[in-house]
Amino acid sequence: MNFFPTHISSSPRMTMSETQAVPRKRVRRAPEQSPVVGPAKLPSLSRRDTDTPDIEDLCFTREEAAAVRESLLLWYDVNKRDLPWRRKAEVVEEEDCADKRAYGVWVSEVMLQQTRVRTVVDYYRRWMARWPSLELLASASVEEVNEMWAGLGYYRRARFLLEGAKMISSSGEGFPRTVAALRKVPGIGDYTAGAIASIAFNEVVPVVDGNVMRVIARLKAITANPKESSTVKKFWKLASELVDSIRPGDFNQSLMELGATVCTPVNPNCCTCPVSSQCSAFSISGRDESVTVTDYPMKAVKSKQREEFSAVSVVEILRGHNSCDAMKPESGYLLVKRPEGGLLAGLWEFPSATLKKDSGSAIRKKAVDRRLREVFGLDSRAFSIVSREEIGDFVHIFTHIRLKIWVEYLVLRLKVDEEAFFSRLNEDVATLKVVNNEALSTMGLTSGVKKVYSMVQKFKQNICRGP
Ligand code: SF4
């Protein structure tokens, strides 16, 4: 028997979906020029596998590396973007300032792994205004950090920043200065360690991210699968042959900057590229019209996203008398904290039920009832149902998951006094809280929860406006 009544109104459904599409363009070919590295004739990608030198045999000669370094650093000095974390890096010389610089590089690099530079600039400024030093970050709570990170995704990275800050701060030894020492900090991998060590502490080490791999793949016309660990290892080796011994940080940034602004995945601007005369892909494409520079690196086949399904119930609890205006402050929304491990760990969301497959309304409702019974831990004698509506669905995309979410809006009025009601909430199953509309609007919520909330807001506005 259903815990809640089963009528569902026929109000208009709102449907949203997210799709990702990347247009593929052909790029201009290079003029005829002699190859720097690679075969004299490479007629097609199908033949390239056999004609191109094995990746194991590839290296930059001293002369090639010197030429790439010189060209790139000259270009970078004139063309680098004016970014807040770089400005700081230019003015600090003293020891403690190097630590501050390392902190800024760390935060910016972790953010840059999430999204594009333009978005990161705002997040970075807000973060640094709130926690201008590592010590201040170390005193923050997970909730504060999650709120600041809201919208960037991969919340685990934000938690690692906090854990790392606590670890470094409590060690009393200042910021670790070498790749080896940095790798011991939670959440700092090879890339971030290389970036911090070279940019903040001038250690002569390479960095390899997607931009660097693409540039090197084109410089050396590498067709090997960039997702394979043996290929990635080779990219690290090639990058270490290039890195400048006097300005390692600037050189690493110049390589990444070139990949981000000139040697882009789909539409590289070879005509303005400072290293076009050292670029094998550019050279090959000039001799063979069946080849373009964007053929490098090989496109890795994307693994199929897993499909998942979820029914979300936005539960609003009315505390006042006969109020049909749920925007009034006497109402509150029920939020549940996600488990401390796994996807979106420790973040707040509306109660939801996982579904095994794409299910009909009755099954969804049953699953939600079961979940609400678990969450509330009490029966319908504690409240009456004012309304219950299915208001729409949308698809939320995570890296490996395509999650279809159905949203219902459930309004309850307490029959018992508030204290009695909340004392019966089942804290053993989940951590709960009820927040009002104002608090919900200013909380740091994940983008999926924000979408759900905005669907409810729109639905309520439509009700208030009437037919
Ligand atoms: S010449 Fe073109 S493909 Fe080669 S590195 Fe420059 S932008 Fe990239």
Boltz pocket constraint, residues with backbone or C-beta under 6 A from the ligand:
constraints:
  - pocket:
      binder: B
      contacts: [[A, 215], [A, 218], [A, 219], [A, 262], [A, 263], [A, 264], [A, 268], [A, 269], [A, 270], [A, 273], [A, 274], [A, 275], [A, 276], [A, 277], [A, 279], [A, 280], [A, 281], [A, 282], [A, 293]]
      max_distance: 6.0
